[in-house]
């Protein structure tokens, strides 16, 4: 009785769940191509570089403004 229910219902459902888990695992790990983990790491690195570049540009602009003000009033 219970074996019949497994074969007719549960086996199909377990197979569908297994396929979905494999698909999610492949998306995360990449399976030969960059997965979500690697792509996210790359995006975070690019964001860090952009943040540093913004600070460099802002520092240069502030320096130029201070220099301009200094030359104007002194």
C-alpha positions as CSV (number, residue, x, y, z in Angstrom):
1,X,0.0,0.0,0.0
2,X,2.6,2.5,1.1
3,X,5.0,1.4,-1.7
4,X,2.4,2.0,-4.3
5,X,2.0,5.6,-3.1
6,X,5.7,6.1,-3.2
7,X,5.9,4.9,-6.8
8,X,3.0,6.9,-8.0
9,X,3.3,10.2,-6.1
10,X,6.4,10.7,-4.0
11,X,9.0,9.4,-6.5
12,X,7.9,11.9,-9.1
13,X,7.9,14.8,-6.6
14,X,11.3,13.8,-5.3
15,X,12.7,13.7,-8.8
16,X,11.3,17.2,-9.5
17,X,12.8,18.6,-6.3
18,X,16.1,16.9,-7.1
19,X,16.2,18.5,-10.5
20,X,15.4,22.0,-9.1
21,X,18.2,21.6,-6.5
22,X,20.6,20.6,-9.2
23,X,19.6,23.7,-11.2
24,X,20.1,26.0,-8.2
25,X,23.5,24.3,-7.4
26,X,24.6,24.8,-11.0
27,X,23.6,28.4,-11.0
28,X,25.5,29.1,-7.8
29,X,28.7,27.1,-8.6
30,X,28.7,27.8,-12.4
31,X,29.5,24.3,-13.7
32,X,32.3,25.4,-16.0
33,X,31.3,29.0,-16.3
34,X,31.2,31.8,-13.7
35,X,28.4,31.1,-11.2
36,X,26.5,33.5,-9.0
37,X,29.2,33.4,-6.3
38,X,32.0,34.4,-8.6
39,X,29.9,37.0,-10.4
40,X,28.9,38.6,-7.1
41,X,32.5,38.6,-5.9
42,X,33.5,40.4,-9.2
43,X,30.8,43.0,-8.7
44,X,31.9,43.6,-5.1
45,X,35.5,44.1,-6.3
46,X,34.4,46.6,-9.0
47,X,32.3,48.5,-6.5
48,X,35.3,48.7,-4.1
49,X,37.5,50.1,-6.9
50,X,34.8,52.6,-8.0
51,X,34.4,53.8,-4.4
52,X,38.2,54.3,-4.1
53,X,38.2,56.2,-7.4
54,X,35.4,58.5,-6.3
55,X,37.4,59.4,-3.2
56,X,40.5,60.1,-5.3
57,X,38.5,62.4,-7.6
58,X,36.8,64.1,-4.7
59,X,40.1,64.7,-3.0
60,X,41.6,66.2,-6.1
61,X,38.6,68.4,-6.7
62,X,38.6,69.6,-3.0
63,X,42.4,70.3,-3.4
64,X,41.8,72.3,-6.5
65,X,39.0,74.3,-4.9
66,X,41.1,75.1,-1.8
67,X,44.0,76.1,-4.1
68,X,41.7,78.4,-6.1
69,X,40.3,80.0,-2.9
70,X,43.8,80.4,-1.5
71,X,45.0,82.1,-4.7
72,X,41.9,84.3,-4.9
73,X,42.1,85.7,-1.3
74,X,45.8,85.7,-0.7
